[in-house]
Amino acid sequence: MAELTVEAEVGGVVVRIECEAGASLGEGDTLIVVESMKMEMPVSSPGGGRVLQILVAVGDTVAEGQAVVVIEAA
């Protein structure tokens, strides 16, 4: 199985984490939500698999392109 690093598409503040390590997920499932310019932007899974590691916490500021979650692709 391949590990994939999911990156934030926009910079902002992490307002919610919608997954947990070890959880199974499908393509398009929301992993985290980032607030940018008063809009909530979901960061979604690019494919099915399992969450290996969450690299951010609620309240963290993230930059565009920053790694936020590592998944094991199915």
PDB file of N, CA, C and O in Angstrom:
ATOM      1  N   MET A   1       0.837  -1.180   0.000  1.00  0.00           N
ATOM      2  CA  MET A   1       0.000   0.000   0.000  1.00  0.00           C
ATOM      3  C   MET A   1       0.886   1.248   0.000  1.00  0.00           C
ATOM      4  O   MET A   1       1.937   1.288   0.639  1.00  0.00           O
ATOM      5  N   ALA A   2       0.431   2.252  -0.729  1.00  0.00           N
ATOM      6  CA  ALA A   2       1.199   3.484  -0.851  1.00  0.00           C
ATOM      7  C   ALA A   2       0.713   4.515   0.160  1.00  0.00           C
ATOM      8  O   ALA A   2      -0.481   4.625   0.439  1.00  0.00           O
ATOM      9  N   GLU A   3       1.666   5.266   0.699  1.00  0.00           N
ATOM     10  CA  GLU A   3       1.317   6.382   1.582  1.00  0.00           C
ATOM     11  C   GLU A   3       1.160   7.637   0.745  1.00  0.00           C
ATOM     12  O   GLU A   3       1.980   7.917  -0.129  1.00  0.00           O
ATOM     13  N   LEU A   4       0.105   8.388   1.013  1.00  0.00           N
ATOM     14  CA  LEU A   4      -0.142   9.658   0.342  1.00  0.00           C
ATOM     15  C   LEU A   4      -0.214  10.761   1.381  1.00  0.00           C
ATOM     16  O   LEU A   4      -0.845  10.604   2.426  1.00  0.00           O
ATOM     17  N   THR A   5       0.432  11.871   1.092  1.00  0.00           N
ATOM     18  CA  THR A   5       0.355  13.035   1.964  1.00  0.00           C
ATOM     19  C   THR A   5      -0.661  13.995   1.368  1.00  0.00           C
ATOM     20  O   THR A   5      -0.519  14.426   0.224  1.00  0.00           O
ATOM     21  N   VAL A   6      -1.674  14.326   2.133  1.00  0.00           N
ATOM     22  CA  VAL A   6      -2.714  15.250   1.682  1.00  0.00           C
ATOM     23  C   VAL A   6      -2.316  16.648   2.135  1.00  0.00           C
ATOM     24  O   VAL A   6      -1.932  16.858   3.285  1.00  0.00           O
ATOM     25  N   GLU A   7      -2.414  17.599   1.212  1.00  0.00           N
ATOM     26  CA  GLU A   7      -1.992  18.975   1.495  1.00  0.00           C
ATOM     27  C   GLU A   7      -3.189  19.921   1.541  1.00  0.00           C
ATOM     28  O   GLU A   7      -4.212  19.685   0.897  1.00  0.00           O
ATOM     29  N   ALA A   8      -3.041  20.984   2.308  1.00  0.00           N
ATOM     30  CA  ALA A   8      -4.059  22.035   2.350  1.00  0.00           C
ATOM     31  C   ALA A   8      -4.055  22.774   1.016  1.00  0.00           C
ATOM     32  O   ALA A   8      -2.994  23.115   0.493  1.00  0.00           O
ATOM     33  N   GLU A   9      -5.231  23.016   0.473  1.00  0.00           N
ATOM     34  CA  GLU A   9      -5.344  23.722  -0.805  1.00  0.00           C
ATOM     35  C   GLU A   9      -5.287  25.234  -0.629  1.00  0.00           C
ATOM     36  O   GLU A   9      -4.991  25.966  -1.573  1.00  0.00           O
ATOM     37  N   VAL A  10      -5.572  25.699   0.591  1.00  0.00           N
ATOM     38  CA  VAL A  10      -5.536  27.129   0.910  1.00  0.00           C
ATOM     39  C   VAL A  10      -4.886  27.308   2.275  1.00  0.00           C
ATOM     40  O   VAL A  10      -4.863  26.385   3.088  1.00  0.00           O
ATOM     41  N   GLY A  11      -4.367  28.486   2.513  1.00  0.00           N
ATOM     42  CA  GLY A  11      -3.845  28.812   3.832  1.00  0.00           C
ATOM     43  C   GLY A  11      -4.971  29.288   4.730  1.00  0.00           C
ATOM     44  O   GLY A  11      -5.947  29.867   4.254  1.00  0.00           O
ATOM     45  N   GLY A  12      -4.840  29.047   6.022  1.00  0.00           N
ATOM     46  CA  GLY A  12      -5.859  29.488   6.965  1.00  0.00           C
ATOM     47  C   GLY A  12      -5.692  28.804   8.303  1.00  0.00           C
ATOM     48  O   GLY A  12      -4.603  28.345   8.647  1.00  0.00           O
ATOM     49  N   VAL A  13      -6.769  28.739   9.050  1.00  0.00           N
ATOM     50  CA  VAL A  13      -6.768  28.152  10.391  1.00  0.00           C
ATOM     51  C   VAL A  13      -7.611  26.876  10.380  1.00  0.00           C
ATOM     52  O   VAL A  13      -8.723  26.867   9.852  1.00  0.00           O
ATOM     53  N   VAL A  14      -7.082  25.805  10.962  1.00  0.00           N
ATOM     54  CA  VAL A  14      -7.820  24.547  11.069  1.00  0.00           C
ATOM     55  C   VAL A  14      -8.937  24.745  12.090  1.00  0.00           C
ATOM     56  O   VAL A  14      -8.679  25.056  13.253  1.00  0.00           O
ATOM     57  N   VAL A  15     -10.194  24.559  11.641  1.00  0.00           N
ATOM     58  CA  VAL A  15     -11.335  24.750  12.546  1.00  0.00           C
ATOM     59  C   VAL A  15     -11.978  23.428  12.963  1.00  0.00           C
ATOM     60  O   VAL A  15     -12.632  23.358  14.003  1.00  0.00           O
ATOM     61  N   ARG A  16     -11.794  22.380  12.155  1.00  0.00           N
ATOM     62  CA  ARG A  16     -12.341  21.062  12.509  1.00  0.00           C
ATOM     63  C   ARG A  16     -11.471  19.963  11.925  1.00  0.00           C
ATOM     64  O   ARG A  16     -10.893  20.103  10.846  1.00  0.00           O
ATOM     65  N   ILE A  17     -11.394  18.871  12.662  1.00  0.00           N
ATOM     66  CA  ILE A  17     -10.768  17.655  12.156  1.00  0.00           C
ATOM     67  C   ILE A  17     -11.879  16.617  12.074  1.00  0.00           C
ATOM     68  O   ILE A  17     -12.509  16.287  13.079  1.00  0.00           O
ATOM     69  N   GLU A  18     -12.112  16.105  10.869  1.00  0.00           N
ATOM     70  CA  GLU A  18     -13.250  15.230  10.612  1.00  0.00           C
ATOM     71  C   GLU A  18     -12.872  13.755  10.562  1.00  0.00           C
ATOM     72  O   GLU A  18     -13.710  12.917  10.228  1.00  0.00           O
ATOM     73  N   CYS A  19     -11.618  13.421  10.888  1.00  0.00           N
ATOM     74  CA  CYS A  19     -11.172  12.031  10.832  1.00  0.00           C
ATOM     75  C   CYS A  19     -10.292  11.745  12.046  1.00  0.00           C
ATOM     76  O   CYS A  19      -9.953  12.647  12.812  1.00  0.00           O
ATOM     77  N   GLU A  20      -9.932  10.479  12.204  1.00  0.00           N
ATOM     78  CA  GLU A  20      -9.014  10.113  13.278  1.00  0.00           C
ATOM     79  C   GLU A  20      -8.076   9.038  12.749  1.00  0.00           C
ATOM     80  O   GLU A  20      -8.419   8.310  11.817  1.00  0.00           O
ATOM     81  N   ALA A  21      -6.908   8.940  13.338  1.00  0.00           N
ATOM     82  CA  ALA A  21      -5.925   7.940  12.919  1.00  0.00           C
ATOM     83  C   ALA A  21      -6.536   6.552  12.990  1.00  0.00           C
ATOM     84  O   ALA A  21      -7.184   6.192  13.973  1.00  0.00           O
ATOM     85  N   GLY A  22      -6.318   5.772  11.928  1.00  0.00           N
ATOM     86  CA  GLY A  22      -6.831   4.415  11.865  1.00  0.00           C
ATOM     87  C   GLY A  22      -8.178   4.292  11.175  1.00  0.00           C
ATOM     88  O   GLY A  22      -8.602   3.184  10.843  1.00  0.00           O
ATOM     89  N   ALA A  23      -8.858   5.408  10.953  1.00  0.00           N
ATOM     90  CA  ALA A  23     -10.186   5.383  10.342  1.00  0.00           C
ATOM     91  C   ALA A  23     -10.103   5.069   8.855  1.00  0.00           C
ATOM     92  O   ALA A  23      -9.184   5.508   8.164  1.00  0.00           O
ATOM     93  N   SER A  24     -11.074   4.308   8.378  1.00  0.00           N
ATOM     94  CA  SER A  24     -11.199   4.047   6.943  1.00  0.00           C
ATOM     95  C   SER A  24     -11.879   5.249   6.297  1.00  0.00           C
ATOM     96  O   SER A  24     -12.700   5.920   6.922  1.00  0.00           O
ATOM     97  N   LEU A  25     -11.531   5.513   5.043  1.00  0.00           N
ATOM     98  CA  LEU A  25     -12.149   6.629   4.354  1.00  0.00           C
ATOM     99  C   LEU A  25     -12.306   6.314   2.881  1.00  0.00           C
ATOM    100  O   LEU A  25     -11.632   5.443   2.331  1.00  0.00           O
ATOM    101  N   GLY A  26     -13.214   7.048   2.258  1.00  0.00           N
ATOM    102  CA  GLY A  26     -13.462   6.913   0.832  1.00  0.00           C
ATOM    103  C   GLY A  26     -13.022   8.156   0.092  1.00  0.00           C
ATOM    104  O   GLY A  26     -12.738   9.189   0.698  1.00  0.00           O
ATOM    105  N   GLU A  27     -12.968   8.048  -1.213  1.00  0.00           N
ATOM    106  CA  GLU A  27     -12.604   9.195  -2.038  1.00  0.00           C
ATOM    107  C   GLU A  27     -13.583  10.335  -1.799  1.00  0.00           C
ATOM    108  O   GLU A  27     -14.797  10.135  -1.826  1.00  0.00           O
ATOM    109  N   GLY A  28     -13.057  11.519  -1.568  1.00  0.00           N
ATOM    110  CA  GLY A  28     -13.892  12.697  -1.358  1.00  0.00           C
ATOM    111  C   GLY A  28     -14.316  12.940   0.076  1.00  0.00           C
ATOM    112  O   GLY A  28     -14.914  13.975   0.370  1.00  0.00           O
ATOM    113  N   ASP A  29     -14.017  12.001   0.989  1.00  0.00           N
ATOM    114  CA  ASP A  29     -14.360  12.215   2.399  1.00  0.00           C
ATOM    115  C   ASP A  29     -13.591  13.418   2.946  1.00  0.00           C
ATOM    116  O   ASP A  29     -12.415  13.605   2.636  1.00  0.00           O
ATOM    117  N   THR A  30     -14.262  14.227   3.756  1.00  0.00           N
ATOM    118  CA  THR A  30     -13.612  15.391   4.356  1.00  0.00           C
ATOM    119  C   THR A  30     -12.681  14.938   5.475  1.00  0.00           C
ATOM    120  O   THR A  30     -13.074  14.170   6.353  1.00  0.00           O
ATOM    121  N   LEU A  31     -11.437  15.426   5.431  1.00  0.00           N
ATOM    122  CA  LEU A  31     -10.442  15.098   6.448  1.00  0.00           C
ATOM    123  C   LEU A  31     -10.349  16.197   7.500  1.00  0.00           C
ATOM    124  O   LEU A  31     -10.438  15.931   8.699  1.00  0.00           O
ATOM    125  N   ILE A  32     -10.170  17.425   7.044  1.00  0.00           N
ATOM    126  CA  ILE A  32     -10.130  18.579   7.940  1.00  0.00           C
ATOM    127  C   ILE A  32     -10.858  19.734   7.263  1.00  0.00           C
ATOM    128  O   ILE A  32     -11.142  19.688   6.067  1.00  0.00           O
ATOM    129  N   VAL A  33     -11.154  20.769   8.045  1.00  0.00           N
ATOM    130  CA  VAL A  33     -11.770  21.980   7.506  1.00  0.00           C
ATOM    131  C   VAL A  33     -10.891  23.161   7.898  1.00  0.00           C
ATOM    132  O   VAL A  33     -10.538  23.336   9.064  1.00  0.00           O
ATOM    133  N   VAL A  34     -10.545  23.969   6.893  1.00  0.00           N
ATOM    134  CA  VAL A  34      -9.699  25.144   7.088  1.00  0.00           C
ATOM    135  C   VAL A  34     -10.546  26.390   6.840  1.00  0.00           C
ATOM    136  O   VAL A  34     -11.257  26.475   5.839  1.00  0.00           O
ATOM    137  N   GLU A  35     -10.468  27.354   7.755  1.00  0.00           N
ATOM    138  CA  GLU A  35     -11.153  28.636   7.554  1.00  0.00           C
ATOM    139  C   GLU A  35     -10.174  29.603   6.920  1.00  0.00           C
ATOM    140  O   GLU A  35      -9.090  29.858   7.445  1.00  0.00           O
ATOM    141  N   SER A  36     -10.586  30.139   5.769  1.00  0.00           N
ATOM    142  CA  SER A  36      -9.754  31.099   5.047  1.00  0.00           C
ATOM    143  C   SER A  36     -10.646  32.235   4.571  1.00  0.00           C
ATOM    144  O   SER A  36     -11.630  31.996   3.871  1.00  0.00           O
ATOM    145  N   MET A  37     -10.323  33.437   4.932  1.00  0.00           N
ATOM    146  CA  MET A  37     -11.095  34.626   4.553  1.00  0.00           C
ATOM    147  C   MET A  37     -12.577  34.465   4.887  1.00  0.00           C
ATOM    148  O   MET A  37     -13.443  34.784   4.072  1.00  0.00           O
ATOM    149  N   LYS A  38     -12.864  33.963   6.106  1.00  0.00           N
ATOM    150  CA  LYS A  38     -14.208  33.778   6.643  1.00  0.00           C
ATOM    151  C   LYS A  38     -15.022  32.720   5.906  1.00  0.00           C
ATOM    152  O   LYS A  38     -16.243  32.662   6.049  1.00  0.00           O
ATOM    153  N   MET A  39     -14.342  31.875   5.108  1.00  0.00           N
ATOM    154  CA  MET A  39     -15.007  30.768   4.427  1.00  0.00           C
ATOM    155  C   MET A  39     -14.405  29.462   4.918  1.00  0.00           C
ATOM    156  O   MET A  39     -13.197  29.375   5.137  1.00  0.00           O
ATOM    157  N   GLU A  40     -15.241  28.448   5.090  1.00  0.00           N
ATOM    158  CA  GLU A  40     -14.747  27.132   5.497  1.00  0.00           C
ATOM    159  C   GLU A  40     -14.470  26.305   4.249  1.00  0.00           C
ATOM    160  O   GLU A  40     -15.347  26.117   3.406  1.00  0.00           O
ATOM    161  N   MET A  41     -13.237  25.812   4.142  1.00  0.00           N
ATOM    162  CA  MET A  41     -12.803  25.055   2.983  1.00  0.00           C
ATOM    163  C   MET A  41     -12.426  23.648   3.425  1.00  0.00           C
ATOM    164  O   MET A  41     -11.469  23.482   4.182  1.00  0.00           O
ATOM    165  N   PRO A  42     -13.159  22.626   2.968  1.00  0.00           N
ATOM    166  CA  PRO A  42     -12.810  21.259   3.352  1.00  0.00           C
ATOM    167  C   PRO A  42     -11.575  20.771   2.601  1.00  0.00           C
ATOM    168  O   PRO A  42     -11.363  21.121   1.440  1.00  0.00           O
ATOM    169  N   VAL A  43     -10.773  19.966   3.272  1.00  0.00           N
ATOM    170  CA  VAL A  43      -9.663  19.257   2.637  1.00  0.00           C
ATOM    171  C   VAL A  43     -10.120  17.807   2.557  1.00  0.00           C
ATOM    172  O   VAL A  43     -10.357  17.164   3.580  1.00  0.00           O
ATOM    173  N   SER A  44     -10.241  17.297   1.334  1.00  0.00           N
ATOM    174  CA  SER A  44     -10.838  15.989   1.100  1.00  0.00           C
ATOM    175  C   SER A  44      -9.803  14.938   0.739  1.00  0.00           C
ATOM    176  O   SER A  44      -8.706  15.254   0.277  1.00  0.00           O
ATOM    177  N   SER A  45     -10.167  13.692   0.957  1.00  0.00           N
ATOM    178  CA  SER A  45      -9.312  12.569   0.622  1.00  0.00           C
ATOM    179  C   SER A  45      -9.280  12.385  -0.899  1.00  0.00           C
ATOM    180  O   SER A  45     -10.330  12.406  -1.540  1.00  0.00           O
ATOM    181  N   PRO A  46      -8.103  12.206  -1.477  1.00  0.00           N
ATOM    182  CA  PRO A  46      -8.012  12.004  -2.924  1.00  0.00           C
ATOM    183  C   PRO A  46      -8.428  10.597  -3.353  1.00  0.00           C
ATOM    184  O   PRO A  46      -8.620  10.342  -4.542  1.00  0.00           O
ATOM    185  N   GLY A  47      -8.566   9.697  -2.402  1.00  0.00           N
ATOM    186  CA  GLY A  47      -8.967   8.326  -2.714  1.00  0.00           C
ATOM    187  C   GLY A  47      -9.275   7.572  -1.440  1.00  0.00           C
ATOM    188  O   GLY A  47      -9.122   8.099  -0.338  1.00  0.00           O
ATOM    189  N   GLY A  48      -9.709   6.339  -1.599  1.00  0.00           N
ATOM    190  CA  GLY A  48     -10.019   5.523  -0.444  1.00  0.00           C
ATOM    191  C   GLY A  48      -8.769   5.028   0.256  1.00  0.00           C
ATOM    192  O   GLY A  48      -7.685   5.003  -0.328  1.00  0.00           O
ATOM    193  N   GLY A  49      -8.926   4.638   1.504  1.00  0.00           N
ATOM    194  CA  GLY A  49      -7.801   4.121   2.257  1.00  0.00           C
ATOM    195  C   GLY A  49      -8.031   4.213   3.749  1.00  0.00           C
ATOM    196  O   GLY A  49      -9.144   4.048   4.248  1.00  0.00           O
ATOM    197  N   ARG A  50      -6.929   4.484   4.449  1.00  0.00           N
ATOM    198  CA  ARG A  50      -6.965   4.546   5.913  1.00  0.00           C
ATOM    199  C   ARG A  50      -6.094   5.706   6.370  1.00  0.00           C
ATOM    200  O   ARG A  50      -5.022   5.945   5.813  1.00  0.00           O
ATOM    201  N   VAL A  51      -6.559   6.423   7.384  1.00  0.00           N
ATOM    202  CA  VAL A  51      -5.799   7.544   7.936  1.00  0.00           C
ATOM    203  C   VAL A  51      -4.640   6.993   8.773  1.00  0.00           C
ATOM    204  O   VAL A  51      -4.853   6.232   9.717  1.00  0.00           O
ATOM    205  N   LEU A  52      -3.413   7.387   8.417  1.00  0.00           N
ATOM    206  CA  LEU A  52      -2.244   6.969   9.179  1.00  0.00           C
ATOM    207  C   LEU A  52      -1.859   7.998  10.236  1.00  0.00           C
ATOM    208  O   LEU A  52      -1.533   7.645  11.370  1.00  0.00           O
ATOM    209  N   GLN A  53      -1.902   9.278   9.852  1.00  0.00           N
ATOM    210  CA  GLN A  53      -1.429  10.321  10.766  1.00  0.00           C
ATOM    211  C   GLN A  53      -2.085  11.650  10.430  1.00  0.00           C
ATOM    212  O   GLN A  53      -2.239  12.007   9.263  1.00  0.00           O
ATOM    213  N   ILE A  54      -2.468  12.375  11.476  1.00  0.00           N
ATOM    214  CA  ILE A  54      -2.983  13.734  11.328  1.00  0.00           C
ATOM    215  C   ILE A  54      -1.869  14.664  11.791  1.00  0.00           C
ATOM    216  O   ILE A  54      -1.391  14.562  12.921  1.00  0.00           O
ATOM    217  N   LEU A  55      -1.462  15.572  10.909  1.00  0.00           N
ATOM    218  CA  LEU A  55      -0.281  16.397  11.158  1.00  0.00           C
ATOM    219  C   LEU A  55      -0.595  17.774  11.729  1.00  0.00           C
ATOM    220  O   LEU A  55       0.318  18.555  11.998  1.00  0.00           O
ATOM    221  N   VAL A  56      -1.875  18.079  11.916  1.00  0.00           N
ATOM    222  CA  VAL A  56      -2.288  19.394  12.427  1.00  0.00           C
ATOM    223  C   VAL A  56      -3.299  19.211  13.554  1.00  0.00           C
ATOM    224  O   VAL A  56      -3.825  18.118  13.767  1.00  0.00           O
ATOM    225  N   ALA A  57      -3.558  20.293  14.265  1.00  0.00           N
ATOM    226  CA  ALA A  57      -4.556  20.302  15.339  1.00  0.00           C
ATOM    227  C   ALA A  57      -5.484  21.489  15.124  1.00  0.00           C
ATOM    228  O   ALA A  57      -5.139  22.441  14.424  1.00  0.00           O
ATOM    229  N   VAL A  58      -6.665  21.424  15.731  1.00  0.00           N
ATOM    230  CA  VAL A  58      -7.599  22.552  15.671  1.00  0.00           C
ATOM    231  C   VAL A  58      -6.896  23.791  16.230  1.00  0.00           C
ATOM    232  O   VAL A  58      -6.267  23.743  17.288  1.00  0.00           O
ATOM    233  N   GLY A  59      -7.016  24.890  15.501  1.00  0.00           N
ATOM    234  CA  GLY A  59      -6.384  26.139  15.912  1.00  0.00           C
ATOM    235  C   GLY A  59      -5.055  26.396  15.233  1.00  0.00           C
ATOM    236  O   GLY A  59      -4.549  27.518  15.268  1.00  0.00           O
ATOM    237  N   ASP A  60      -4.474  25.364  14.607  1.00  0.00           N
ATOM    238  CA  ASP A  60      -3.208  25.552  13.898  1.00  0.00           C
ATOM    239  C   ASP A  60      -3.423  26.392  12.645  1.00  0.00           C
ATOM    240  O   ASP A  60      -4.456  26.291  11.984  1.00  0.00           O
ATOM    241  N   THR A  61      -2.437  27.218  12.331  1.00  0.00           N
ATOM    242  CA  THR A  61      -2.437  27.952  11.072  1.00  0.00           C
ATOM    243  C   THR A  61      -1.661  27.123  10.059  1.00  0.00           C
ATOM    244  O   THR A  61      -0.546  26.679  10.334  1.00  0.00           O
ATOM    245  N   VAL A  62      -2.255  26.915   8.885  1.00  0.00           N
ATOM    246  CA  VAL A  62      -1.602  26.134   7.841  1.00  0.00           C
ATOM    247  C   VAL A  62      -1.384  27.002   6.613  1.00  0.00           C
ATOM    248  O   VAL A  62      -2.134  27.944   6.356  1.00  0.00           O
ATOM    249  N   ALA A  63      -0.349  26.668   5.862  1.00  0.00           N
ATOM    250  CA  ALA A  63      -0.047  27.370   4.623  1.00  0.00           C
ATOM    251  C   ALA A  63      -0.558  26.560   3.440  1.00  0.00           C
ATOM    252  O   ALA A  63      -0.710  25.342   3.537  1.00  0.00           O
ATOM    253  N   GLU A  64      -0.819  27.223   2.342  1.00  0.00           N
ATOM    254  CA  GLU A  64      -1.206  26.518   1.122  1.00  0.00           C
ATOM    255  C   GLU A  64      -0.108  25.522   0.770  1.00  0.00           C
ATOM    256  O   GLU A  64       1.069  25.879   0.727  1.00  0.00           O
ATOM    257  N   GLY A  65      -0.493  24.273   0.518  1.00  0.00           N
ATOM    258  CA  GLY A  65       0.470  23.238   0.158  1.00  0.00           C
ATOM    259  C   GLY A  65       1.084  22.511   1.337  1.00  0.00           C
ATOM    260  O   GLY A  65       1.873  21.586   1.146  1.00  0.00           O
ATOM    261  N   GLN A  66       0.736  22.915   2.565  1.00  0.00           N
ATOM    262  CA  GLN A  66       1.282  22.257   3.754  1.00  0.00           C
ATOM    263  C   GLN A  66       0.652  20.890   3.937  1.00  0.00           C
ATOM    264  O   GLN A  66      -0.558  20.738   3.768  1.00  0.00           O
ATOM    265  N   ALA A  67       1.459  19.889   4.282  1.00  0.00           N
ATOM    266  CA  ALA A  67       0.956  18.545   4.567  1.00  0.00           C
ATOM    267  C   ALA A  67       0.101  18.586   5.816  1.00  0.00           C
ATOM    268  O   ALA A  67       0.500  19.155   6.832  1.00  0.00           O
ATOM    269  N   VAL A  68      -1.103  17.967   5.741  1.00  0.00           N
ATOM    270  CA  VAL A  68      -2.016  17.988   6.880  1.00  0.00           C
ATOM    271  C   VAL A  68      -2.404  16.595   7.363  1.00  0.00           C
ATOM    272  O   VAL A  68      -2.637  16.396   8.555  1.00  0.00           O
ATOM    273  N   VAL A  69      -2.477  15.633   6.452  1.00  0.00           N
ATOM    274  CA  VAL A  69      -2.862  14.267   6.795  1.00  0.00           C
ATOM    275  C   VAL A  69      -2.078  13.288   5.931  1.00  0.00           C
ATOM    276  O   VAL A  69      -1.823  13.551   4.755  1.00  0.00           O
ATOM    277  N   VAL A  70      -1.697  12.156   6.522  1.00  0.00           N
ATOM    278  CA  VAL A  70      -1.062  11.084   5.754  1.00  0.00           C
ATOM    279  C   VAL A  70      -2.035   9.915   5.724  1.00  0.00           C
ATOM    280  O   VAL A  70      -2.539   9.480   6.760  1.00  0.00           O
ATOM    281  N   ILE A  71      -2.294   9.410   4.511  1.00  0.00           N
ATOM    282  CA  ILE A  71      -3.200   8.267   4.377  1.00  0.00           C
ATOM    283  C   ILE A  71      -2.483   7.119   3.681  1.00  0.00           C
ATOM    284  O   ILE A  71      -1.517   7.312   2.943  1.00  0.00           O
ATOM    285  N   GLU A  72      -2.986   5.928   3.940  1.00  0.00           N
ATOM    286  CA  GLU A  72      -2.531   4.733   3.248  1.00  0.00           C
ATOM    287  C   GLU A  72      -3.575   4.433   2.188  1.00  0.00           C
ATOM    288  O   GLU A  72      -4.716   4.099   2.508  1.00  0.00           O
ATOM    289  N   ALA A  73      -3.185   4.552   0.925  1.00  0.00           N
ATOM    290  CA  ALA A  73      -4.131   4.363  -0.166  1.00  0.00           C
ATOM    291  C   ALA A  73      -4.530   2.908  -0.304  1.00  0.00           C
ATOM    292  O   ALA A  73      -3.711   2.006  -0.129  1.00  0.00           O
ATOM    293  N   ALA A  74      -5.803   2.689  -0.620  1.00  0.00           N
ATOM    294  CA  ALA A  74      -6.304   1.322  -0.793  1.00  0.00           C
ATOM    295  C   ALA A  74      -5.924   0.784  -2.155  1.00  0.00           C
ATOM    296  O   ALA A  74      -6.258  -0.354  -2.485  1.00  0.00           O
TER     297      ALA A  74
END
